[in-house]
Amino acid sequence: MFFKSKSVPVTLKFDDRAYRLGETIEVTVEVRPERSVEIRGGVVELVLEEKFTKAETVRTMGMGGSAALQGGVVTRSNDYVAATPTTTSKIEKHVRSTGSLIGKAKLGSGEVQSYAVKMPIGIAEPRRLQDAKELEKDSTTSWTFTWKLVATVDVARGRNGVAESAVKVVVGSGQ
């Protein structure tokens, strides 16, 4: 449903430092409604985004058709086939832990509510970490890992409040 009203402002506060697997992130979530709202619930999620990227150069067929790919006549302008660099990527997102913020509640205008949530990182390494290690010497392909905290407040008859913040998580000797 479309709502003209602004979303409920939500902020995340936590220590800005490097965390390791097995540690817990202590998060404070602040909800600051600018009008009276009815909240249906709220959660915080620790999300791991694994992104595969591959860069390659492809030759596209010009107006000369397949003759251009097979050597064609280089003096004709429509026989030239340029090499085009392309990048493909695939993103996998995994929720590593979830914490409940709030159940059903009514918040007044300007009323600031703070919620403390402990988010365990867990000891399991990212699923694609071994694939990333195997591709370390390949300059055309890579896996990157991005961790973030996402807080969502479900608002009845209004836009949901969402806050997102990157988290530094070190896996092994570095990432």
N, C-alpha and C positions, 0 to 999 in steps of 0.2 A: 504494500500500500504506500502511496506517496504522501508525505507530510511536508508542509511548508516550514514548520518550526525547525529551529536549530537542534542538533543533537545535544545530548547531555554531555558537558565537558567532563572528561575522565583523564586523570594523570597517574603515571606510574613512578614510584620512587624506590630506588634500590642502590646499593653500593656499586659504583662504576669501577669495577676491577675485573681482572681475569679470574674466572671460576674454573674448577677442574671437575671431571666426572666424579660423581659420588657426593659432591657438595650440595648444599641447599642455599637457594637464593631467597633472602627475606625481602618481600615486596610489600610496599604500602600503596594501596590504590585509593585515590581520592575522587569522590564523585561530587560535583558542584552544580546542581541544577539551577538554571536561571529562571525557572518557573516551577510551580508545584507539579510533581510528576508521580506516577504510579510505576514502581519498578516490579517486574515479574521475576527477575533473577539476575545474577551476574557471575561470570567466571573469569579466571586467569588461566592462560595456557602457555606452556613453554613449547615453542615450535622450532623444529629443526628443518631447515630448507636445504636439500641437497640438489645442486644444480650441475648438470653435465653440459659442457660446451665443447663443440667441435668446429674448428675453422678449416675450411677447405677452399680450393680454387677450382671452379668448374668452367667448362667451355660451353657456351650456349650456341645453338645453331643459328647462323645468320641467314640472310636472304638467299645465299648460294646453296642452301640445303646441305645435304650430307657431303656434297663435293667439297664444301668449305672445311669440313672436319677431316677430310682425307687429303688435304693439301691444296685443292682447288687452284684457281688462277689468282695469284696474289695481287695482280694489278687492277683487278676489278674491286671497287669499293664495297660491293655487296657480298663479296666472298670472305671478307675479313672476319675472323671469329675472335672476339676478345675474351680473355680469361677474367672471370668475375669472381671476386672473393665473396664467400658466403659464410655465415655463422649460424649453426643450428644449436638449439639448446633444449634441454628437457629438465623440468623441475619436479622434484618429489618433495612433498611436505609431510612431516610426521609430528604428531603431538606427543611430546615426551612426558609431560605431566600436566595435570589439571588441578586447579584449586577453586573451591567455591567462595564467592565473595559475599553474596547477599541473596536472601530468598525474597519473598514478596514483601514490599515495603512502600510506604508513601513518604516522599521527601518534599519538604517545603522549599520555596524559592530562596536561593542564597544559602541554604543550609548545607554545610560541608560535612560529608560523611567520610571517614577514613576506615579502611579495612586492611588488616594485616594478614598476609598469606605467605606460607612457606612453600616454596617450589623446589622439590628435590630434582636434581639433574639426572640422577641414576648413573649406574656404572657401565651400561652398555655403550659401546662405541657406535658411531654412525654406521649404518648398513653399508654404505659405499666407501668406507675408509680404505679398505684393502684395494678396491678398484683405483682409488686416487693415488695410492702408493705405487701401483703398477704403472701409472701414466706420468709419473714425475719427470721422466726424461723425454716425454713426447710434448713438443711445444704446440701441437695443433689441437690437443684434446686435454680436458681437465675436469675434475670434480671440485666444486667449492662448497663449503659448509657455512651456513648462516644461522645463528641462533637468535631467537627473539621472544620477548614476552608480549602477549596480546591479551588485553583486558576488554571484555565486552559486557555492557550493562543493557539488558533487555527492557525497553521502555514501552509501556502500554500506550497506545494512541500517540506515538511520537517516534522520532528517529532514535535508534539505539546509540549509546555512547560507546566509542571504541578508542582505545589507546594502544600504541604499539611502540616498542623500544628494543633496539639491538642489545644483545648480551654477548660478552666475550667469554667463550668457553674454550679452554685449551684441552686438546685430546693428546695424550701421550706426551712427547717432548715438545710439541708445538703443532700448529694447524696451518 
